[in-house]
């Protein structure tokens, strides 16, 4: 999937949200399986099944760190 498609799916789950930084670059370089995992994580956070760590400075921000389990990066 392309970054724009992922953004639309995330917006469908969370409502209005802004994307900054290197989101497109990261998403476009992820395997589809990882993209689907990210969407599942967003949905679980929205449904309060899991709780992400908010920014310690601004609680309205949600940042995530992509940590692939590969050795060639």
C-alpha positions as CSV (number, residue, x, y, z in Angstrom):
1,X,0.0,0.0,0.0
2,X,1.1,3.6,-0.6
3,X,1.4,6.1,2.2
4,X,-1.7,8.0,1.1
5,X,-3.8,4.9,1.4
6,X,-2.4,4.2,4.9
7,X,-3.1,7.8,5.9
8,X,-6.7,7.5,4.8
9,X,-7.2,4.2,6.7
10,X,-5.7,5.8,9.8
11,X,-8.0,8.8,9.4
12,X,-11.0,6.5,9.1
13,X,-10.0,5.0,12.5
14,X,-8.9,8.1,14.4
15,X,-10.7,11.0,12.7
16,X,-8.8,14.1,11.8
17,X,-5.1,13.7,12.3
18,X,-2.0,15.3,10.9
19,X,1.1,13.5,9.6
20,X,4.5,15.1,9.8
21,X,8.1,14.1,9.4
22,X,9.1,11.1,7.4
23,X,5.8,9.2,7.6
24,X,5.5,8.7,3.8
25,X,9.1,7.6,3.5
26,X,8.8,5.0,6.3
27,X,5.5,3.7,5.1
28,X,6.5,3.4,1.5
29,X,9.5,1.3,2.5
30,X,7.6,-1.0,4.8
31,X,6.5,-4.5,3.7
32,X,2.7,-4.8,3.4
33,X,2.7,-7.2,6.4
34,X,4.2,-4.4,8.6
35,X,1.8,-1.8,7.2
36,X,-1.1,-4.0,8.2
37,X,0.5,-4.5,11.7
38,X,0.7,-0.7,12.1
39,X,-3.0,-0.3,11.1
40,X,-3.9,-3.0,13.6
41,X,-1.9,-1.2,16.3
42,X,-3.7,2.1,15.5
43,X,-7.1,0.3,15.8
44,X,-6.2,-1.3,19.1
45,X,-5.0,2.0,20.5
46,X,-8.3,3.7,19.4
47,X,-10.3,0.9,21.0
48,X,-8.3,1.2,24.2
49,X,-7.1,-2.3,24.0
50,X,-3.5,-1.1,24.3
51,X,-2.1,2.3,25.3
52,X,0.6,4.1,23.4
53,X,3.1,6.2,25.2
54,X,2.3,9.9,24.6
55,X,4.9,12.6,24.1
56,X,6.2,13.7,27.6
57,X,6.1,17.3,26.4
58,X,2.8,17.5,24.5
59,X,0.2,14.9,25.3
60,X,-1.7,15.7,22.1
61,X,1.1,14.2,20.1
62,X,1.5,10.5,19.4
63,X,4.9,9.4,18.0
64,X,5.9,5.9,17.1
65,X,9.2,4.5,16.3
66,X,9.5,2.0,13.6
67,X,11.9,-0.7,14.8
68,X,12.1,-3.4,12.1
69,X,13.4,-6.8,13.1
70,X,16.0,-7.0,10.4
71,X,19.8,-6.8,10.6
72,X,20.6,-5.1,7.3
73,X,19.4,-1.6,8.2
